[in-house]
Amino acid sequence: MNTISSNNPLPTARITILDEMRGIALFAIFLCNLLSFTEAHIGDKGTFSYFLYQLIHSLFGDSSRPLFSFMFGVSMLLIYDAAVKKGVRPYMLLLRRMLILLVFGAVHLFGIWAGDILFMYALDGLMLLLFVRIKPVWLMIIGSLLFVIMSSVMNEYGSSLFSYAWYMPDYWIMQGVGLLPQPDLVYTNEYIFSSLTEWGLAIQHLPFFLFGMVAYRKQIFTRIPLYPRRFWILGSILLLVGLLGKIGSNFEIIQAGSSIFYIGSSFFNFAVTVGAIFIIILLGSRQGRIATKLSYFAPVGRMAFSNYLMQSLVFVSIFTASGKTIFASLGWIGSINYTYVVLMAIVFFIIQMIVSHYWLKLFNYGPFEWLWRIGTNLQIPPFRKIKKS
């Protein structure tokens, strides 16, 4: 992962920032998944639990997944350039990597927890193979067009303002299914139907992956720290506008029928994502207490694959409301107050941060990262670190 093409240099310090972003995004996604994991009681309006849920959703909801998608796009090109530099066939390497992720995602989606994102990310990764050699300007144009189209798809007002069906990815997929001799067999089969639905979600999220590829090719991780004042202002404005828009919508400060909030909801969400990217890069590039605090997220982000799977494995095993196959019969905690669930999640994530820190002192990779790397490179890398004498 740290081998970078000389055409797109990314210093080691920037690699650390990537891991920090990945760790922060993982924490935010974890918090957003809690309700699905636990079916906790949110409470009525005016209660602290209701306020806490709305606050978390305003801060992280629909902004953390785009951040993780952005980082995934960066990683795709990091690996592609590293493979080219080594003289390895990059397309075959990335194809193996995505197919392995698809298998892990399928097991997670159909055998452990219905809220999986790995399957969708693998589908996006397969689509990204078509874009790895495209110039940044075209990546930006394609990504922007898709973002505008998908923004109108992913909100209620847009779907009624425009023709909901024809530009919806799921619609075209289901249209194709309708042409089959026995389409009902697809609709009633959980595995096939869920897989097709995941394709639709993957297309909706594709712009964020493309923006990550643009960011890598344009070397924003090295350029942003060169203009701190400019990007502090821009990042702060994006965060402020995005958060105000999300808070206004989530707390119903703005009337539910207000068209600007329905049409602009995706823009508010992504404004928070982009603003956070700028701020994290700037903070991570400086020396001081905040940069030190951010560095705590690097180990957990470096092991994001393993930590993500552990979050779902542990929580579907503890709570009775989620889990599939053998995990459906596990759990001893029913629906409890949402505030307690958040506290449990924060404690669990802190434990993951500590374990990841000490794990990486002994091992080169997380356990699932190691397996993923074996399948990707068709080689067995050293798992345990060799102690220097």
Secondary structure, 3 states (H helix, E strand, C coil): CCCCCCCCCCCHHHHHHHHHHHHHHHHHHHHHHHHHHHCCECCCCCCHHHHHHHHHHHHHCCCHHHHHHHHHHHHHHHHHHHHHHHCCCHHHHHHHHHHHHHHHHHHHHHHCCCCCCHHHHHHHHHHHCCCCCCCHHHHHHHHHHHHHHHHHHCCHHHHHHCCCCCCCHHHHHHHHHHCCCCHHHHHCCHHHHHHHHHHHHHHHHHHHHHHHHHHHHCCHHHHHHHCHHHHHHHHHHHHHHHHHHHHHHHCCCCCCCCHHHHHCHHHHHHHHHHHHHHHHHHHHCCCCHHHHHHHCHHHHHHCHHHHHHHHHHHHHHHECCCCCHHHHHCCCECCCEHHHHHHHHHHHHHHHHHHHHHHHHHECCCHHHHHHHHHHHCCCCCCECCCCC
